């Protein structure tokens, strides 16, 4: 029994991290379905910015919006303020004469704020953004050109995380490049599973409002587009930068929050493909559900292996696992030193899966609140600034 558990857990973890991306890469090369983008397509756009107590960055964000290279009169900007009480609303109001609109709402969570703001949008194409995501000047144009194809219902951009923190910036960059490669392949075959909430666009007619208590609004909104039979496309040329989690604790909380949010949505039955969408189901299960369960697989491998130590081969396998976790522990101890090198990779891997394990408990127990608190915005960078950790997510 222990042997079966170990081999099954190993096979699932290997498939999730290695086999699935490889299959995607091969299939995307053989059966790519590139959308019919038109670089000259410039439909009117409503840009909605979600904000909660973003006084430190909101002026920079609005200045960034006003500098975007998009035809005059075809871009409106709306700030959905979810109960901000730090001066965010007053700052936004100072931009009213320049066309910026404010929807000041009582505190109720980001999803509720978006659900109440989208009906205010004047245009069919709605772009969603976070307050600390700074768009490159042509980012909106790079997103909207894909909507020339009527099959495309949503487009996600390339949000590049910026981080000077030596504790995990290199490993974080590697992880996000890996994620972007998977999303690009999914997009080429059919549709990417989920979008980057800091910059993505949706047809307003396809916006299906998630429940107000849904936390992963971007994931459910984009999956609802897929459920309606439209494609969700990744546009690597639509670029923005966003400050990354400045501390290990915040990175752990971010990962835990995301897994709690997505498992909560799963249990509510929101953000799921239709039963007949077998290709979307394969991608959803492979890229999302199995990834969320990897920490369970890792624990199963370690525990089942510990029951098989009478055999020399199993002792070698167990020693290999112990060495990996010792390397992760060494990476934690040496995380802020330049000599950590490759030790940061197992450390970041374990950090991500520890956060996922926490989220697997928080989601079903409904311990994650819908209202969000922004991390400390101590440093703000814009597209073109130094030290982006990744050309990916």
GUTI-14805 format. One line per 5 residues: their letters; for each residue x, y, z of C-alpha. Coordinates in pm, 1 decimal, decimal comma, m for minus. Example, Ala and Ser with C-alpha at 12.3 -4.5 7.8 and 13.67 -1.06 7.14 Angstrom:
BEGIN
AS) 1230,0 m450,0 780,0 ~ 1367,0 m106,0 714,0
// end
This chain:
BEGIN
XXXXX) 0,0 0,0 0,0 ~ 278,5 242,2 91,2 ~ 451,6 166,6 m238,7 ~ 135,7 244,9 m435,4 ~ 83,2 573,2 m249,0
XXXXX) 442,6 680,6 m307,5 ~ 441,9 596,5 m678,2 ~ 103,0 759,9 m735,6 ~ 203,4 1078,0 m552,1 ~ 534,6 1089,7 m738,9
XXXXX) 360,9 1039,5 m1074,5 ~ 109,4 1315,9 m1007,1 ~ 376,0 1563,3 m891,1 ~ 596,4 1479,6 m1190,2 ~ 305,1 1515,7 m1432,2
XXXXX) 203,9 1849,5 m1281,6 ~ 545,4 2015,2 m1294,8 ~ 711,2 1845,5 m1590,8 ~ 491,3 1625,3 m1811,1 ~ 201,6 1869,1 m1848,9
XXXXX) 421,0 2163,7 m1957,8 ~ 606,3 1934,9 m2199,6 ~ 282,3 1805,5 m2353,1 ~ 156,9 2162,7 m2386,9 ~ 477,2 2269,4 m2559,6
XXXXX) 458,5 1986,4 m2813,3 ~ 87,0 2030,8 m2884,8 ~ 118,8 2408,9 m2917,1 ~ 386,9 2358,3 m3182,1 ~ 174,3 2110,5 m3376,0
XXXXX) m172,7 2263,9 m3337,4 ~ m139,6 2635,0 m3266,8 ~ m453,5 2849,9 m3307,0 ~ m322,1 3204,7 m3320,6 ~ m602,3 3464,1 m3284,4
XXXXX) m661,3 3703,4 m3574,0 ~ m521,8 4019,5 m3415,7 ~ m542,4 4354,1 m3593,2 ~ m272,8 4603,0 m3477,0 ~ m493,7 4889,2 m3597,3
XXXXX) m796,1 4779,3 m3391,1 ~ m861,8 5052,6 m3131,8 ~ m1208,3 5005,1 m2979,8 ~ m1325,7 5236,5 m2699,8 ~ m1202,0 5109,0 m2363,0
XXXXX) m1306,7 5149,9 m2000,1 ~ m1014,8 5102,8 m1759,7 ~ m1125,3 5005,7 m1408,0 ~ m872,7 5031,7 m1124,5 ~ m948,2 4851,4 m799,2
XXXXX) m822,4 5038,9 m493,9 ~ m827,6 5008,1 m119,3 ~ m617,1 5258,5 77,1 ~ m373,6 5319,8 m208,4 ~ m284,5 5681,4 m125,2
XXXXX) 87,1 5604,0 m165,1 ~ 54,2 5494,5 m528,1 ~ m278,9 5606,0 m674,2 ~ m150,7 5941,7 m808,7 ~ 133,8 5764,9 m988,3
XXXXX) m113,7 5512,6 m1127,3 ~ m346,2 5783,1 m1259,9 ~ m54,3 5975,4 m1410,9 ~ 47,4 5650,2 m1578,0 ~ m304,7 5609,7 m1720,4
XXXXX) m309,6 5963,6 m1858,2 ~ 16,3 5898,5 m2044,7 ~ m105,8 5584,1 m2221,1 ~ m77,4 5588,5 m2598,0 ~ m439,4 5541,5 m2701,6
XXXXX) m665,7 5749,9 m2930,5 ~ m812,7 6056,7 m2755,7 ~ m1168,8 6007,4 m2637,8 ~ m1146,3 5627,5 m2656,0 ~ m1020,0 5558,6 m2303,7
XXXXX) m1212,8 5627,0 m1985,0 ~ m1065,7 5559,2 m1640,3 ~ m1274,0 5463,2 m1337,9 ~ m1136,5 5401,5 m988,0 ~ m1339,1 5150,2 m785,1
XXXXX) m1252,4 5248,7 m428,5 ~ m1350,5 4978,3 m181,0 ~ m1402,1 5179,9 135,4 ~ m1069,5 5363,8 120,6 ~ m1018,7 5594,7 418,6
XXXXX) m654,3 5701,1 382,4 ~ m704,6 5989,2 137,9 ~ m721,0 5773,8 m177,0 ~ m1061,6 5911,6 m274,9 ~ m954,5 6272,2 m229,0
XXXXX) m650,8 6216,4 m450,6 ~ m866,4 6060,0 m723,4 ~ m1113,4 6348,4 m706,7 ~ m832,8 6590,6 m790,2 ~ m814,9 6417,6 m1131,9
XXXXX) m1185,6 6463,9 m1209,9 ~ m1116,6 6758,2 m1440,3 ~ m888,9 6531,1 m1644,0 ~ m1163,2 6274,2 m1699,2 ~ m1091,9 6031,5 m1414,2
XXXXX) m1409,5 5897,5 m1253,6 ~ m1441,4 5776,4 m893,4 ~ m1683,7 5513,5 m768,9 ~ m1647,8 5543,6 m390,4 ~ m1803,1 5238,4 m226,5
XXXXX) m1841,3 5116,1 131,5 ~ m1600,0 4840,6 230,3 ~ m1719,6 4510,6 87,9 ~ m1432,5 4341,8 m93,0 ~ m1274,6 4375,7 m434,2
XXXXX) m1521,7 4151,3 m617,7 ~ m1818,5 4346,8 m489,0 ~ m1647,1 4671,7 m587,9 ~ m1589,8 4544,5 m942,1 ~ m1942,8 4407,8 m973,2
XXXXX) m2082,0 4750,3 m883,3 ~ m1840,3 4939,2 m1109,0 ~ m1854,7 4739,9 m1433,9 ~ m2213,9 4857,6 m1508,7 ~ m2078,1 5214,7 m1499,3
XXXXX) m1836,0 5139,7 m1782,8 ~ m1932,3 5321,0 m2101,5 ~ m1754,5 5087,0 m2341,6 ~ m1767,2 4722,0 m2449,6 ~ m1399,3 4648,4 m2377,8
XXXXX) m1321,3 4668,8 m2005,4 ~ m961,3 4658,0 m1881,5 ~ m900,7 4571,8 m1515,7 ~ m592,5 4681,8 m1325,4 ~ m445,1 4706,2 m976,7
XXXXX) m336,7 5037,7 m832,6 ~ 32,0 4948,2 m827,3 ~ 50,4 4803,5 m1180,5 ~ 217,6 5052,1 m1413,6 ~ 131,1 5003,2 m1782,1
XXXXX) 374,0 5051,6 m2067,2 ~ 242,9 5323,5 m2297,4 ~ 120,7 5082,2 m2565,0 ~ m19,5 4821,4 m2323,3 ~ m388,7 4897,8 m2387,9
XXXXX) m335,3 4890,2 m2763,2 ~ m155,9 4557,1 m2735,1 ~ m451,1 4413,6 m2544,6 ~ m729,1 4549,9 m2765,0 ~ m585,8 4438,5 m3100,2
XXXXX) m685,9 4081,0 m3014,7 ~ m1053,8 4176,4 m2986,2 ~ m1063,4 4212,7 m3363,6 ~ m1118,2 3836,0 m3347,4 ~ m1479,5 3775,7 m3233,9
XXXXX) m1373,7 3441,6 m3081,6 ~ m1158,1 3623,2 m2825,1 ~ m1343,0 3718,3 m2507,6 ~ m1057,5 3812,1 m2273,8 ~ m689,6 3903,3 m2302,2
XXXXX) m427,3 3892,1 m2027,9 ~ m105,4 4091,0 m2032,9 ~ 250,6 4032,1 m1915,7 ~ 289,9 4184,4 m1569,1 ~ 654,0 4184,5 m1473,2
XXXXX) 726,5 4166,3 m1102,5 ~ 991,5 4399,9 m969,2 ~ 1185,0 4301,8 m660,1 ~ 1518,3 4400,1 m505,9 ~ 1473,4 4151,0 m222,9
XXXXX) 1762,0 3898,3 m249,3 ~ 1569,8 3646,2 m39,0 ~ 1369,0 3509,1 m329,9 ~ 1375,1 3747,5 m627,0 ~ 1578,7 3515,7 m852,6
XXXXX) 1369,2 3208,9 m770,4 ~ 1050,1 3411,0 m807,6 ~ 1164,0 3523,4 m1150,7 ~ 1236,0 3165,5 m1257,0 ~ 897,2 3050,4 m1132,6
XXXXX) 708,0 3321,2 m1318,3 ~ 894,4 3256,7 m1643,3 ~ 790,5 2893,9 m1605,8 ~ 428,3 3001,1 m1548,7 ~ 427,6 3234,4 m1848,0
XXXXX) 554,9 2957,2 m2074,8 ~ 263,3 2738,4 m1965,4 ~ 10,0 3017,9 m2015,7 ~ 147,3 3101,6 m2359,6 ~ 117,2 2737,7 m2466,3
XXXXX) m237,1 2709,1 m2329,3 ~ m330,9 3027,0 m2511,6 ~ m185,4 2896,6 m2838,1 ~ m380,4 2571,2 m2813,2 ~ m711,9 2697,1 m2679,6
XXXXX) m733,3 2934,8 m2381,0 ~ m515,7 3015,6 m2085,2 ~ m656,1 2908,9 m1749,6 ~ m690,1 3227,5 m1545,4 ~ m546,0 3571,4 m1612,1
XXXXX) m317,3 3818,0 m1439,0 ~ m547,5 4034,3 m1228,9 ~ m312,2 4331,4 m1250,3 ~ m381,6 4374,9 m1625,3 ~ m644,9 4199,2 m1832,6
XXXXX) m929,3 4293,6 m2064,3 ~ m1277,9 4145,3 m2103,5 ~ m1574,8 4210,4 m2329,3 ~ m1836,1 4373,8 m2107,4 ~ m2108,9 4164,1 m2269,0
XXXXX) m1927,7 3853,5 m2141,7 ~ m1879,3 3978,7 m1785,4 ~ m2057,6 3736,8 m1555,4 ~ m2048,9 3879,9 m1204,4 ~ m1892,3 3642,1 m950,6
XXXXX) m2049,2 3615,0 m607,1 ~ m1944,3 3904,6 m385,1 ~ m1763,6 3668,0 m147,8 ~ m1542,5 3529,9 m426,8 ~ m1182,7 3637,6 m363,9
XXXXX) m1013,3 3529,7 m688,0 ~ m1224,8 3765,9 m899,8 ~ m986,8 3768,4 m1196,1 ~ m977,0 3388,9 m1215,0 ~ m1355,6 3344,5 m1200,4
XXXXX) m1427,1 3633,4 m1440,2 ~ m1191,9 3493,8 m1704,1 ~ m1313,4 3136,2 m1657,3 ~ m1671,3 3256,8 m1705,3 ~ m1561,3 3398,1 m2040,8
XXXXX) m1424,0 3056,0 m2128,9 ~ m1749,1 2891,7 m2012,9 ~ m1934,1 3111,7 m2262,9 ~ m1730,7 2956,6 m2543,0 ~ m1483,5 3239,5 m2600,1
XXXXX) m1106,1 3227,7 m2588,2 ~ m886,8 3377,4 m2317,3 ~ m561,1 3489,7 m2479,2 ~ m218,7 3576,9 m2342,8 ~ m58,7 3885,3 m2499,7
XXXXX) 314,8 3898,9 m2412,7 ~ 349,0 4239,9 m2580,7 ~ 105,3 4402,2 m2334,2 ~ 350,6 4485,1 m2057,0 ~ 320,0 4632,6 m1709,3
XXXXX) 532,3 4624,5 m1395,6 ~ 417,0 4559,9 m1042,3 ~ 605,1 4556,0 m714,9 ~ 639,3 4207,0 m574,4 ~ 581,9 4093,7 m216,8
XXXXX) 854,6 4271,6 m18,0 ~ 890,5 4003,3 251,0 ~ 873,8 3627,7 292,4 ~ 575,8 3659,1 523,1 ~ 381,0 3858,7 266,4
XXXXX) 476,6 3615,7 m11,4 ~ 357,5 3325,9 204,1 ~ 32,2 3508,0 276,8 ~ m12,9 3590,3 m92,4 ~ 22,7 3225,0 m193,2
XXXXX) m202,9 3107,4 88,4 ~ m465,8 3366,1 m5,3 ~ m462,9 3264,6 m371,6 ~ m503,6 2890,9 m301,5 ~ m770,4 2957,8 m39,2
XXXXX) m953,8 3178,3 m288,8 ~ m940,9 2934,8 m578,9 ~ m1038,8 2630,6 m370,5 ~ m1324,9 2834,6 m224,6 ~ m1440,8 2914,5 m578,9
XXXXX) m1410,3 2546,3 m673,1 ~ m1625,9 2437,5 m379,3 ~ m1885,1 2702,6 m474,4 ~ m1883,0 2572,4 m831,1 ~ m1769,3 2906,5 m975,7
XXXXX) m1500,2 2944,6 m1239,5 ~ m1537,1 2590,2 m1371,7 ~ m1555,5 2488,0 m1739,8 ~ m1877,7 2344,7 m1874,3 ~ m1897,6 1962,0 m1864,5
XXXXX) m1861,9 1943,8 m2243,7 ~ m1543,0 2154,3 m2253,1 ~ m1305,7 1860,9 m2220,1 ~ m994,0 2051,2 m2335,4 ~ m1054,8 2328,5 m2082,0
XXXXX) m1113,3 2067,9 m1811,6 ~ m780,4 1899,1 m1892,0 ~ m600,0 2230,0 m1859,0 ~ m791,0 2329,6 m1544,8 ~ m716,2 2001,5 m1370,0
XXXXX) m353,6 1986,6 m1483,5 ~ m251,6 2348,8 m1435,1 ~ m464,3 2445,1 m1137,3 ~ m619,6 2165,8 m930,3 ~ m320,0 1933,1 m933,6
XXXXX) m83,5 2224,5 m867,8 ~ m286,2 2318,7 m561,0 ~ m256,9 1957,8 m437,9 ~ 120,0 1921,5 m485,5 ~ 196,5 1979,3 m113,5
XXXXX) m35,0 1686,5 m33,4 ~ 156,7 1472,6 m284,4 ~ 488,3 1574,3 m127,7 ~ 372,1 1480,6 222,4 ~ 234,9 1150,5 94,1
XXXXX) 570,0 1072,2 m70,2 ~ 767,8 1145,3 246,1 ~ 538,0 955,2 483,8 ~ 490,5 651,1 259,4 ~ 862,8 637,4 188,4
XXXXX) 934,4 637,7 563,1 ~ 734,4 313,4 588,0 ~ 953,6 141,8 328,6 ~ 1300,8 188,1 475,6 ~ 1371,7 m184,5 500,9
XXXXX) 1466,6 m183,0 132,4 ~ 1799,8 m16,8 35,8 ~ 1646,8 145,4 m274,5 ~ 1374,2 306,0 m67,9 ~ 1635,2 431,3 178,6
XXXXX) 1809,1 606,4 m112,3 ~ 1479,4 762,4 m220,7 ~ 1411,0 878,9 133,9 ~ 1760,1 1022,0 167,5 ~ 1707,2 1212,7 m157,0
XXXXX) 1392,3 1374,7 m18,4 ~ 1559,8 1461,6 311,2 ~ 1854,1 1618,3 127,6 ~ 1615,7 1826,4 m82,8 ~ 1441,8 1965,0 225,5
XXXXX) 1775,9 2024,5 397,0 ~ 1879,9 2222,6 88,9 ~ 1556,5 2423,2 119,7 ~ 1632,9 2487,1 488,1 ~ 1985,3 2599,9 395,4
XXXXX) 1833,7 2826,6 130,6 ~ 1613,6 2979,5 401,2 ~ 1906,7 3040,0 634,1 ~ 2124,5 3183,9 355,7 ~ 1841,5 3351,4 163,1
XXXXX) 1973,3 3707,8 197,1 ~ 2332,1 3620,4 108,9 ~ 2480,0 3616,9 m238,2 ~ 2630,9 3272,2 m182,4 ~ 2288,3 3107,8 m153,9
XXXXX) 2278,4 3048,7 m530,8 ~ 2084,2 2738,1 m631,0 ~ 1972,8 2679,0 m271,4 ~ 1710,2 2948,9 m324,2 ~ 1527,9 2724,9 m574,3
XXXXX) 1430,5 2443,0 m331,4 ~ 1363,4 2710,5 m67,4 ~ 1121,7 2900,7 m294,0 ~ 960,3 2573,6 m406,7 ~ 892,3 2479,5 m44,4
XXXXX) 775,0 2833,2 36,6 ~ 519,0 2817,6 m242,6 ~ 393,6 2474,5 m141,1 ~ 376,5 2567,5 227,0 ~ 156,9 2860,6 126,7
XXXXX) m53,6 2627,7 m88,0 ~ m95,7 2385,7 202,9 ~ m212,1 2669,7 426,7 ~ m454,8 2780,1 156,2 ~ m598,4 2428,5 119,9
XXXXX) m707,0 2449,4 483,2 ~ m823,2 2811,5 473,6 ~ m1034,6 2779,0 159,2 ~ m1273,7 2499,3 261,3 ~ m1297,9 2642,0 614,1
XXXXX) m1384,0 2988,6 472,1 ~ m1109,5 3154,0 675,7 ~ m1007,7 3391,2 394,8 ~ m1198,9 3719,2 394,5 ~ m1324,2 3870,7 69,5
XXXXX) m1192,6 4215,9 162,0 ~ m825,2 4260,9 87,4 ~ m549,6 4465,8 246,9 ~ m282,2 4607,6 19,1 ~ 80,8 4530,1 104,3
XXXXX) 313,0 4809,7 205,5 ~ 397,8 5012,6 m107,2 ~ 740,5 5125,4 7,5 ~ 892,6 5144,9 m340,9 ~ 714,9 5211,2 m669,4
XXXXX) 869,9 5133,3 m1007,1 ~ 745,1 5188,2 m1359,4 ~ 795,0 5005,4 m1689,8 ~ 1158,3 5040,2 m1787,4 ~ 1287,9 5067,6 m1430,5
XXXXX) 1570,8 4843,5 m1318,3 ~ 1556,5 4503,8 m1150,6 ~ 1248,9 4336,1 m1295,7 ~ 1265,7 3982,3 m1167,1 ~ 1100,6 3829,8 m1468,5
XXX) 980,2 3895,3 m1821,2 ~ 677,7 3694,3 m1725,8 ~ 392,9 3712,8 m1474,8
// end
